Amino acid sequence: MRILRRMVLPMVVWSVLAEGAMAGSHESCPSIRSIVVSRSVYKAATASGAGEWIGVADARSEGKVRRFMEAVFYPEHGSETSRGSLGKCTYELDRGIVDLRFRPDANPVVALANPGAWSQRQGPFGVLYYECRGREGDCRFIDPSPAAARSSPSGK
């Protein structure tokens, strides 16, 4: 019985602490409907309202957002999907593409909330990254920043 207590209690404490550490805003690439364009600048609010997505189309790209193409996540060294930064969400326009970047108050360390939707890839020079090519809502992640957690309707 003592052995069981020694094993179970630390596991329960660890799981509560881990959940609290990752409490934050559940985010995903913005829906096509939520993206607003003004000239060549594309913007959308984050789900938490604590920041925004922003992208600037190059001179060869323009028009309405037609479809979501992909999201890219760069894990911190050795952390797989638990910690890293969201590189971009890419959308096809009438002509060309635009990359939207997650821009809350700062570029936060995030964790993937739906790891099954992401595929590991290897880029140039051995850089590992994860790519999500499903629907934009499937490419979910957690922004654990305090500002996002306070702004999120559910606190998660």
PyMOL commands that set and color helices and strands:
alter all, ss='L'
color gray80, all
select helices_A, chain A and resi 2-21+32-34+115-117+124-126+136-138+146-151
alter helices_A, ss='H'
color red, helices_A
select strands_A, chain A and resi 25-28+36-38+41-45+52-56+62-75+84-95+97-103+111-112+119-122+128-132+140-143
alter strands_A, ss='S'
color yellow, strands_A
deselect
rebuild
show_as cartoon
